[in-house]
Amino acid sequence: MSARAPLTLGLALALIGLAGCGVAAPQPGDEGLGAPPEAVYRGVQTRLLDSDLVNFVVTMQGARTGQDVIAYSRCAAAQYALIRGMGFARHVRTSVTNEGTTWRADAVYTISPALPQGFRTIDAEVTVADCTEQGIPTV
């Protein structure tokens, strides 16, 4: 065994360990830079569609783009999951409308106690903390 073998082996093991690390899939609203300074959050309507399928309709004024209202819906979904004793949510779909200065997002998420399959999953606890840090209200 050469003197370089332990170094090469160590580097190889480190790279293998990093192979499992990755960047999370983009989530609706990830493009936002926190709450817009002029935002007025008008509330959340929540409707349970099935035992794990929830519809959120959020309304706000002063959004910069539709991404701001999508971020608001994601924050509502994350808090709702925590309220229900669930740790995760998975984004199903979101429709955004804009009438003048009023923005509305109609979003559907599944909630679950374990990480669901799919690419558009969120860790509810981490997301709520991020929303709080950005000044975006939750449910």
For each residue, the residues with C-beta under 8 A, 3 or more apart:
1: 5 6
2: 5
3: 6
4: 7 8
5: 1 2 8 9
6: 1 3 9 10
7: 4 10 11
8: 4 5 11 12
9: 5 6 12 13
10: 6 7 13 14
11: 7 8 14 15
12: 8 9 15 16
13: 9 10 16 17
14: 10 11 17 18
15: 11 12 18 19
16: 12 13 19
17: 13 14 20 21
18: 14 15 21
19: 15 16
20: 17
21: 17 18
22:
23:
24: 27
25: 119 120 121
26: 30
27: 24 30 74 91 120 122
28: 67 70 71 73 74 91 94 107 120
29: 32 67 68 70 71 72 73 74
30: 26 27 67 71
31: 65 67
32: 29 64 67 68 71 134
33:
34: 133 134 135 136
35: 39 68 134 135 136
36: 39 62 63 64 68
37:
38: 62
39: 35 36 60 61 62 63 68
40: 60 61 62
41: 58 59 60 72 136 137
42: 58 59 60 61 102
43: 58 59
44: 56 57 58 72 73 76 139
45: 56 57 58
46: 54 55 56 76 80 139
47: 54 55 57
48: 51 53 54 55
49: 53 54 55 108
50: 53
51: 48
52: 110 111 112
53: 48 49 50 92 108 109 110
54: 46 47 48 49 77 80 108 109 110 111
55: 46 47 48 49 106 107 108
56: 44 45 46 73 76 77 80 105 106 107 108 109
57: 44 45 47 104 105 106 107
58: 41 42 43 44 45 69 72 73 76 104 105 107
59: 41 42 43 69 102 103 104
60: 39 40 41 42 63 68 69 72 102 103
61: 39 40 42 101 102 103
62: 36 38 39 40 101
63: 36 39 60 66 68 69 98 103
64: 32 36 67 68
65: 31 68
66: 63 69 70 96 98 103 105
67: 28 29 30 31 32 64 70 71
68: 29 32 35 36 39 60 63 64 65 71 72 103
69: 58 59 60 63 66 72 73 96 103 104 105
70: 28 29 66 67 73 74 94 96 105 107
71: 28 29 30 32 67 68 74 75 131 134 136
72: 29 41 44 58 60 68 69 75 76 105 136 137
73: 28 29 44 56 58 69 70 76 77 94 105 107
74: 27 28 29 70 71 77 78 91 107 122 127 131
75: 71 72 78 79 127 128 131 136 137 138
76: 44 46 56 58 72 73 79 80 138 139
77: 54 56 73 74 80 81 89 91 107 109 111 122 124
78: 74 75 81 82 89 122 124 125 127 128 131 138
79: 75 76 82 83 124 128 131 138 139
80: 46 54 56 76 77 83 84 89 109 111 139
81: 77 78 84 86 87 88 89 109 111 124
82: 78 79 85 86 87 124 125 128
83: 79 80 139
84: 80 81 111
85: 82 113
86: 81 82 89 111 112 113 124
87: 81 82 112 113 114 115 123 124 125
88: 81 111 112 113 114 115 116 121 122 123 124
89: 77 78 80 81 86 109 110 111 112 116 121 122 124 127
90: 109 110 112 116 117 118 120 121 122
91: 27 28 74 77 94 107 109 120 121 122
92: 53 107 108 109 110
93: 107 108
94: 28 70 73 91 105 106 107 108
95: 105 106 107
96: 66 69 70 103 104 105 106
97: 103 104 106
98: 63 66 102 103 104
99: 102 104
100:
101: 61 62
102: 42 59 60 61 98 99
103: 59 60 61 63 66 68 69 96 97 98
104: 57 58 59 69 96 97 98 99
105: 56 57 58 66 69 70 72 73 94 95 96
106: 55 56 57 94 95 96 97
107: 28 55 56 57 58 70 73 74 77 91 92 93 94 95
108: 49 53 54 55 56 92 93 94
109: 53 54 56 77 80 81 89 90 91 92
110: 52 53 54 89 90 92 116
111: 52 54 77 80 81 84 86 88 89 124
112: 52 86 87 88 89 90 115 116
113: 85 86 87 88
114: 87 88
115: 87 88 112 121 123
116: 88 89 90 110 112 121
117: 90
118: 90 121
119: 25
120: 25 27 28 90 91
121: 25 88 89 90 91 115 116 118
122: 27 74 77 78 88 89 90 91 126 127
123: 87 88 115 126 127
124: 77 78 79 81 82 86 87 88 89 111 127 128
125: 78 82 87 128 129
126: 122 123 129 130
127: 74 75 78 89 122 123 124 130 131
128: 75 78 79 82 124 125 131 132 138
129: 125 126 132 133
130: 126 127 133 134
131: 71 74 75 78 79 127 128 134 136 137 138
132: 128 129 135 136 138
133: 34 129 130
134: 32 34 35 71 130 131
135: 34 35 132
136: 34 35 41 71 72 75 131 132
137: 41 72 75 131
138: 75 76 78 79 128 131 132
139: 44 46 76 79 80 83
